[in-house]
Amino acid sequence: NVTFTIDELAIMGDDTAYALTRSNGTQTVLATGDESAESNREIFLFRRTGADDWKIARYMFNKPE
């Protein structure tokens, strides 16, 4: 149960874009039912693969604390 907030979204050319995001919430391990807090900062790099199709080319995250 994680919510993403988009802080920045930019198209860098005809076939490249990026998004800077933050995520907060809880994650559950399905095998055990254990829950824990989840909080990250992320960057997504997108590549256009067709006229209206974008795919995630790279993804990176880190913990804010």
Backbone bond lengths (Angstrom), bond angles and torsions (degrees), N, CA, C in turn:
res aa  C-N    CA-C-N  psi(-1)  N-CA   C-N-CA  omega(-1)  CA-C   N-CA-C  phi
1 N - - - 1.451 - - 1.530 107.70 -
2 V 1.309 116.45 80.14 1.462 122.68 -175.41 1.529 108.80 -121.72
3 T 1.321 116.11 135.22 1.462 122.62 177.94 1.519 109.46 -108.33
4 F 1.324 116.10 133.04 1.461 122.11 177.73 1.523 109.69 -101.47
5 T 1.341 115.90 138.00 1.460 122.79 172.67 1.522 107.18 -115.61
6 I 1.330 116.20 126.32 1.467 120.59 178.90 1.521 108.09 -88.45
7 D 1.340 116.48 117.18 1.459 121.94 179.22 1.518 112.09 -90.54
8 E 1.322 116.62 -32.53 1.463 120.72 -178.85 1.519 108.56 -154.62
9 L 1.326 115.80 138.63 1.457 122.16 176.65 1.514 106.85 -140.21
10 A 1.341 116.91 123.98 1.461 119.83 -175.86 1.521 110.38 -141.44
11 I 1.329 115.54 139.06 1.459 121.96 172.28 1.518 106.80 -94.60
12 M 1.320 115.71 124.39 1.462 121.69 -172.53 1.526 113.12 -101.22
13 G 1.293 118.11 7.72 1.460 122.37 -178.19 1.512 108.42 160.38
14 D 1.313 115.77 -165.21 1.461 119.71 -177.61 1.524 113.51 -68.44
15 D 1.337 116.66 -26.82 1.463 117.82 -173.27 1.521 115.15 -135.01
16 T 1.327 118.25 14.22 1.461 121.43 -178.37 1.524 110.32 -134.87
17 A 1.338 116.13 137.49 1.465 121.94 175.94 1.520 108.27 -148.09
18 Y 1.331 115.60 162.95 1.459 118.75 175.13 1.520 109.96 -141.29
19 A 1.325 114.95 159.56 1.463 122.53 175.48 1.517 108.50 -136.16
20 L 1.330 115.96 133.33 1.463 122.59 171.26 1.519 106.71 -104.25
21 T 1.323 116.69 127.08 1.463 120.99 -174.98 1.523 111.15 -135.37
22 R 1.320 114.30 165.55 1.468 123.36 170.11 1.515 107.23 -127.55
23 S 1.327 117.25 144.87 1.463 120.52 176.81 1.521 109.84 -131.69
24 N 1.321 114.77 142.97 1.471 122.11 179.52 1.518 108.68 -145.81
25 G 1.318 115.49 145.21 1.449 120.00 176.63 1.511 110.86 157.32
26 T 1.322 115.24 -152.18 1.464 121.05 178.35 1.524 108.94 -127.10
27 Q 1.327 113.93 149.38 1.460 119.84 174.80 1.516 108.37 -119.63
28 T 1.329 116.25 149.39 1.454 122.15 -179.58 1.519 109.27 -123.45
29 V 1.332 116.26 128.95 1.462 121.42 173.48 1.529 106.51 -79.68
30 L 1.316 116.59 114.09 1.462 120.08 -174.23 1.521 112.52 -63.39
31 A 1.323 118.52 -34.36 1.462 121.73 -177.41 1.525 112.19 -66.27
32 T 1.346 117.07 -33.51 1.462 120.17 -174.35 1.525 113.62 -116.18
33 G 1.340 116.84 -19.99 1.460 120.36 -175.71 1.515 113.23 83.29
34 D 1.326 118.53 0.73 1.462 122.13 179.90 1.524 110.03 -67.09
35 E 1.344 116.01 134.92 1.457 122.30 177.72 1.520 109.96 -112.04
36 S 1.325 115.84 147.29 1.460 120.65 176.11 1.524 108.99 -148.73
37 A 1.332 114.71 156.95 1.459 120.55 178.52 1.520 109.42 -70.17
38 E 1.318 115.60 146.45 1.465 121.77 179.84 1.519 108.16 -133.07
39 S 1.338 116.62 127.78 1.455 121.93 179.77 1.523 108.41 -150.97
40 N 1.331 116.85 123.72 1.460 121.46 -177.54 1.521 111.00 -144.05
41 R 1.323 114.54 161.51 1.461 123.06 164.67 1.516 105.66 -112.70
42 E 1.338 117.33 137.08 1.453 120.51 -174.88 1.525 111.22 -130.68
43 I 1.328 114.34 156.08 1.452 121.81 167.38 1.524 107.00 -131.47
44 F 1.320 115.02 130.27 1.454 122.96 176.80 1.523 107.49 -113.55
45 L 1.324 117.49 132.10 1.453 122.64 172.84 1.529 106.53 -111.21
46 F 1.333 116.39 125.06 1.450 122.38 -177.03 1.527 110.74 -110.32
47 R 1.335 115.64 147.08 1.459 122.76 173.61 1.531 107.99 -123.46
48 R 1.321 115.55 136.80 1.465 120.16 176.46 1.523 107.99 -76.49
49 T 1.332 116.32 131.05 1.458 120.83 -179.33 1.521 111.99 -114.28
50 G 1.314 116.91 -4.74 1.457 122.49 179.43 1.514 108.67 -165.45
51 A 1.303 117.62 -174.96 1.464 121.53 -176.53 1.525 112.11 -55.08
52 D 1.317 117.22 -45.33 1.472 121.69 -179.59 1.523 112.35 -125.73
53 D 1.317 117.54 16.56 1.461 121.67 -175.68 1.526 110.77 -106.37
54 W 1.337 116.63 126.54 1.462 122.81 175.28 1.522 107.48 -122.39
55 K 1.318 116.18 140.87 1.467 122.03 177.21 1.518 109.08 -127.58
56 I 1.324 115.76 150.25 1.462 120.54 176.06 1.525 107.95 -71.77
57 A 1.335 116.37 119.59 1.457 121.62 178.82 1.527 111.45 -93.08
58 R 1.339 116.50 -35.65 1.469 122.14 179.23 1.526 108.24 -146.00
59 Y 1.330 114.62 150.71 1.469 121.15 178.19 1.516 107.31 -144.20
60 M 1.325 116.10 134.54 1.461 120.47 177.45 1.521 108.20 -141.80
61 F 1.334 116.56 145.21 1.457 119.80 177.75 1.517 110.31 -142.81
62 N 1.323 115.48 161.55 1.463 121.37 171.61 1.510 108.88 -150.39
63 K 1.303 115.07 159.95 1.462 122.39 178.87 1.525 109.41 -83.15
64 P 1.328 118.19 134.12 1.462 119.98 -178.52 1.529 114.29 -73.35
65 E 1.313 119.46 -15.57 1.466 120.21 -178.98 1.495 112.31 -98.60
